[in-house]
Amino acid sequence: MVHALGFSSNPFNIRAPGRLCRGRERWIEPWEPEGEGEQAEEVQRIVISGAIFSDDSAADARRGLPFSGVDMASVITSLFPRRTLLAFMEDGHPADIPQGAEGLDAYEGYRAGGSQQLGLVRWHKRISGVAAIRELLGDDGHPDDRVRGFAVVEPTTDDEALMERIFSLVGLSTLDSPPARYQPASLPSVLELTRAVILIHRDKHGPALGIYASEDVPKLRDRLGRLCDQKGSLLVPFAIPPMLARWDRALSELRTEWMDTHDQEFPVPPAPEACGPDRRRGRRDRRSQAQGQAQAQAQGQGQAQGKGKGQGQAQGKGKGEE
């Protein structure tokens, strides 16, 4: 099996955020920011996810960062080394409040998809280092049930002022399923007080990371490449966020690039003919052909029945005239 880490880096339009995660998650319905023209409409978005699969068809892929062979905390610290993070939570469980959390606020509300009011909490906490991030994320279940995200902060950052803006990003979540946890229109306001905000999204089978910043992370591919080399994973660039894209297409493009720049064989085996993309297209073609034949047969039967009915009426008329 091949472990792979996929990433994309694109401008993100807060007024047209698009889909999130193939039905696992969606955006809170966006509102128009006050003072039209005063705030940037675009920020830079980096999305990082992963997958494990047996060949380049990725037909058996399990998708999400836990399947990449690289843990989420290592990705964060590789992109923001030796930086302090402000972890924040909204609609959290009271039993999951970390030691040393600040800004504690308890309230009652509904979890996404729930029908009963529960005791919920919000909090924030400054942390640094891979061990502290791993402790917050935990090692089971969805990490966004324990922490919504992280903001990159400086020693002089006013945490309370930043959290007021983060509330507009994560507060007032919708209660439907799939859940809507983030408000895209508030991102420019949040990024006025922080270099970047790291949100936990949901891929098909596990979590993914969305990093929103006023500018791209320097040497993004080099940093992720070094991390993948340490962990024995394959780094796969995507043109669009991996949680919305097809891994087989990204692997096909990477194979072409690999053959032009490497002497060794591409580390992902080709798909057997029995389950490759051509075979799948063949099945679709045969299915379409069968459906076309069935429709033609049904039309032929209908015409035959209509003709027979017409002949019967003609015979009945002739008999009556006699």
C-alpha positions in Angstrom: 0.0 0.0 0.0 1.1 3.5 -0.8 0.8 6.4 1.7 0.5 9.8 0.1 0.1 13.4 1.2 -1.9 15.7 -1.1 -1.9 19.5 -1.1 -3.2 22.4 -3.1 -2.6 26.2 -2.9 -5.2 28.5 -4.5 -6.8 31.9 -4.0 -10.0 31.6 -2.1 -12.9 33.9 -2.8 -14.9 34.6 0.4 -17.9 35.7 -1.6 -18.0 32.4 -3.6 -16.4 29.8 -1.3 -17.7 26.8 -3.3 -18.2 23.3 -2.0 -16.6 21.7 1.0 -15.5 18.0 1.3 -18.0 16.1 -0.9 -21.0 16.3 1.5 -19.1 15.8 4.7 -19.1 19.5 5.6 -20.3 22.8 4.3 -19.8 26.5 4.8 -22.1 28.6 7.0 -24.3 30.6 4.7 -22.1 33.6 3.8 -23.1 37.1 4.5 -22.0 40.3 2.8 -19.1 41.9 4.8 -19.8 45.5 6.0 -18.2 48.3 4.0 -18.1 46.7 0.5 -14.7 47.2 -1.1 -12.9 47.8 2.2 -12.1 44.1 2.8 -10.2 41.8 0.5 -12.5 39.3 -1.4 -9.7 36.7 -1.7 -7.3 35.0 0.7 -4.8 32.3 0.1 -6.0 28.8 0.9 -3.8 25.7 1.3 -5.6 22.4 1.7 -3.7 19.3 2.9 -5.1 15.8 3.1 -3.9 12.3 2.5 -4.7 8.8 1.2 -3.7 5.2 1.2 -4.1 3.1 -1.9 -2.7 0.1 -3.7 -2.2 1.4 -7.3 -2.6 4.6 -9.3 -6.3 4.0 -10.0 -6.9 4.9 -6.3 -10.0 2.8 -6.5 -9.5 1.4 -3.0 -8.3 4.7 -1.5 -9.0 5.7 2.1 -8.9 9.5 2.2 -7.9 11.8 5.0 -4.7 13.0 6.7 -4.5 10.0 9.1 -4.0 7.7 6.0 -1.1 9.7 4.7 1.5 8.3 7.1 2.1 11.9 8.3 0.2 13.1 11.4 -1.6 16.5 11.5 0.6 17.9 14.2 3.8 17.3 12.2 2.3 19.1 9.2 1.4 22.1 11.3 4.8 22.4 12.9 6.6 21.9 9.6 4.8 24.8 8.0 4.9 27.0 11.1 8.1 25.9 13.0 8.7 27.4 16.4 5.5 29.5 16.2 3.0 30.0 19.0 -0.6 28.9 18.2 -3.9 30.0 19.7 -6.1 26.9 19.8 -9.8 27.6 19.8 -13.0 25.6 20.3 -16.7 26.3 19.8 -19.6 24.0 20.8 -17.1 21.8 22.7 -17.9 19.1 25.3 -17.2 20.2 28.9 -15.2 17.0 29.5 -12.7 17.9 26.7 -11.6 21.3 28.1 -7.8 21.2 28.2 -5.9 22.2 31.3 -4.9 25.9 31.2 -7.7 26.9 28.8 -8.8 30.5 28.9 -11.9 32.4 28.0 -14.2 29.6 29.2 -17.8 30.2 28.4 -20.5 27.6 29.1 -23.8 27.7 27.3 -26.6 25.4 26.1 -27.1 24.5 22.4 -27.5 21.8 19.9 -24.8 19.7 18.3 -25.1 19.3 14.5 -27.8 16.9 13.7 -28.9 16.7 17.4 -32.4 17.2 18.7 -31.7 17.9 22.4 -30.0 20.8 24.0 -26.7 20.0 25.6 -24.2 21.8 27.8 -21.5 23.2 25.4 -18.4 25.3 25.9 -16.0 27.6 24.1 -12.4 28.2 25.1 -9.0 29.2 23.7 -5.4 28.3 24.7 -1.9 29.3 23.6 0.2 26.3 22.8 3.5 25.5 21.0 5.3 22.4 19.9 4.2 19.2 18.2 3.5 17.4 21.5 1.0 20.0 22.7 -0.8 19.9 19.3 -1.0 16.1 19.4 -2.4 16.2 22.9 -5.2 18.6 21.9 -6.1 16.7 18.7 -6.3 13.3 20.5 -5.8 10.0 18.8 -9.4 8.8 18.2 -12.6 10.2 16.6 -12.9 13.4 14.8 -10.3 16.0 16.0 -12.7 18.8 15.2 -14.9 17.5 18.1 -12.0 18.6 20.4 -10.6 21.7 18.7 -11.9 23.8 15.8 -8.6 25.2 14.7 -5.5 27.3 15.4 -4.4 30.8 14.8 -0.7 31.7 14.4 0.0 34.5 17.0 2.8 36.7 18.2 3.8 37.5 21.8 2.1 40.9 21.4 -1.2 39.6 19.9 -4.3 40.5 21.8 -5.9 37.1 22.3 -9.3 38.5 23.4 -9.6 40.8 20.4 -8.6 38.0 18.1 -11.2 35.6 19.7 -13.9 38.2 19.1 -13.2 37.9 15.4 -12.8 34.2 15.5 -16.3 34.0 17.0 -17.7 35.4 13.8 -15.8 32.6 12.0 -16.9 29.6 14.1 -20.0 30.9 16.0 -23.6 30.5 15.0 -23.0 27.2 13.3 -25.9 25.6 11.6 -27.5 22.5 13.1 -28.0 20.5 10.0 -26.1 17.5 8.8 -23.6 17.7 7.2 -22.5 20.4 9.7 -21.6 24.0 8.7 -18.9 25.2 11.1 -17.1 28.1 9.4 -18.2 31.5 8.0 -16.0 32.4 5.0 -16.9 36.1 5.0 -15.2 36.6 8.3 -11.7 35.3 7.2 -10.3 38.7 6.1 -11.2 40.3 9.4 -9.5 37.4 11.3 -6.4 37.6 9.2 -5.9 41.3 10.1 -4.8 40.1 13.6 -3.1 36.8 12.7 -0.7 35.6 10.0 -2.7 32.5 9.3 -5.7 30.5 10.6 -5.7 26.7 10.4 -9.1 25.0 10.3 -9.9 21.3 10.5 -12.1 20.1 7.6 -13.5 16.7 6.8 -12.4 14.6 3.9 -14.2 11.4 2.9 -12.8 9.1 5.6 -10.9 11.4 7.9 -9.9 15.0 8.7 -8.0 17.4 6.4 -6.4 20.8 7.0 -7.4 24.1 5.5 -4.8 26.9 6.0 -6.1 30.4 5.3 -3.6 33.3 5.1 -3.1 36.7 3.6 -0.2 35.2 1.5 1.2 31.8 0.6 3.4 29.9 3.0 7.0 30.2 1.7 8.6 27.1 0.3 5.4 25.1 0.8 6.3 22.2 -1.5 9.8 21.9 -0.1 8.7 21.8 3.5 6.0 19.2 2.8 8.5 17.2 0.7 11.0 17.0 3.4 8.4 15.9 5.9 7.2 13.2 3.4 10.7 12.0 2.9 11.1 11.5 6.7 7.8 9.6 6.9 8.1 7.5 3.8 5.1 9.1 2.1 4.6 10.4 -1.5 3.9 14.1 -1.9 1.1 14.7 -4.5 0.3 18.2 -5.7 -3.3 19.0 -6.7 -4.8 21.8 -8.8 -7.8 22.0 -6.6 -8.3 21.0 -2.9 -7.6 17.2 -2.5 -10.9 16.7 -0.6 -12.8 17.7 -3.8 -10.5 16.1 -6.4 -9.7 12.7 -7.9 -6.5 11.0 -6.7 -6.1 9.0 -9.9 -5.9 12.1 -12.0 -3.4 13.8 -9.7 -1.3 10.6 -9.7 -1.4 10.5 -13.5 -0.1 14.1 -13.7 2.6 13.4 -11.1 3.7 10.2 -12.9 4.4 12.3 -16.1 6.3 14.9 -14.1 8.2 12.2 -12.2 9.4 10.5 -15.5 10.8 13.8 -16.7 12.7 14.6 -13.5 13.7 11.2 -11.9 15.7 8.2 -13.0 14.0 5.7 -10.6 10.6 4.2 -11.2 7.5 6.0 -10.1 6.7 4.7 -6.6 3.0 3.9 -7.3 2.3 0.7 -9.2 0.0 1.0 -12.3 -3.5 -0.3 -11.9 -4.1 -3.8 -13.3 -6.1 -3.8 -16.5 -9.0 -5.4 -14.8 -9.6 -2.4 -12.5 -7.9 0.5 -14.3 -9.6 3.6 -15.6 -10.0 2.1 -19.1 -11.8 -0.9 -17.8 -14.1 1.4 -15.8 -14.8 3.5 -18.8 -15.5 0.3 -20.7 -18.1 -0.8 -18.1 -19.7 2.6 -18.4 -19.8 2.4 -22.2 -21.3 -1.1 -22.1 -23.9 0.1 -19.5 -24.8 3.1 -21.7 -25.0 0.8 -24.8 -27.3 -1.6 -22.9 -29.5 1.2 -21.8 -29.7 2.5 -25.3 -30.7 -0.9 -26.6 -33.3 -1.3 -23.9 -34.8 2.1 -24.9 -34.8 1.2 -28.6 -36.5 -2.1 -27.8 -39.1 -0.4 -25.7 -39.8 2.1 -28.5 -40.0 -0.7 -31.0 -42.5 -2.6 -28.8 -44.6 0.5 -28.4 -44.6 1.2 -32.1 -45.6 -2.5 -32.7 -48.4 -2.3 -30.2 -49.6 1.0 -31.7 -49.5 -0.6 -35.2 -51.4 -3.7 -34.0 -54.0 -1.5 -32.4 -54.4 0.5 -35.6 -54.9 -2.7 -37.6 -57.5 -4.0 -35.1 -59.4 -0.7 -35.4 -59.3 -1.0 -39.2 -60.6 -4.5 -39.1 -63.3 -3.6 -36.8 -64.4 -0.8 -39.0 -64.4 -3.0 -42.1 -66.5 -5.6 -40.4 -69.0 -3.0 -39.3 -69.3 -1.7 -42.9 -70.1 -5.2 -44.1 
